């Protein structure tokens, strides 16, 4: 089973992280982020804290 492209995008606040392209955007503007910090961000987004 494969994920849809929309399932690989995570939106939070003014930001959008796209796992398929490895891009982080803020209000449509790309923010440069190295690969390892981006992977950490994705891991956190996949398991949000329940507060």
N, C-alpha and C positions, 0 to 999 in steps of 0.2 A: 504494500500500500504506500503510495507517495503522497506527500503533502501538497496542497494547493499553494500557488504563489502567495495568496493572501494569508495563509497560515504561517508563512515564514516572515511576515512583517509584524513587528511589535510596536504599538503606539503607546506612549506615556507622556502626558503633558504636551509640550510643544515638539516633542521628539518622535522620530520613527527610526527603528532599527530594522534593516532588511538583511536577514540571514543569507539569502540567496546571492546578494551582491557584496555583502560585507560592508555596507554603508550605514552611517548614522547621519540623520538629517534633522535639522531644527528649522521648522517652518519652511521646509523645502530646500534649505541651504545645507550642502554637504559639510560635515565636520570631519576633519582628518583624525583617525583613530587607528593606532597600530593593531595588528591582528590579535595579539594576546589580550589586551584590554577589551577588545570587542567581544572575544569569546567569553570573557568573564561577565560582561554585560548581558550577553545572551543567556548565560546560565542563570543569572539572577532574574531575568525577565521570565524565564520558563518556570521558575519556582518562586512566585511572589510571597512575601511574608504575610501571614494572617494576623494582623493586629486589630 
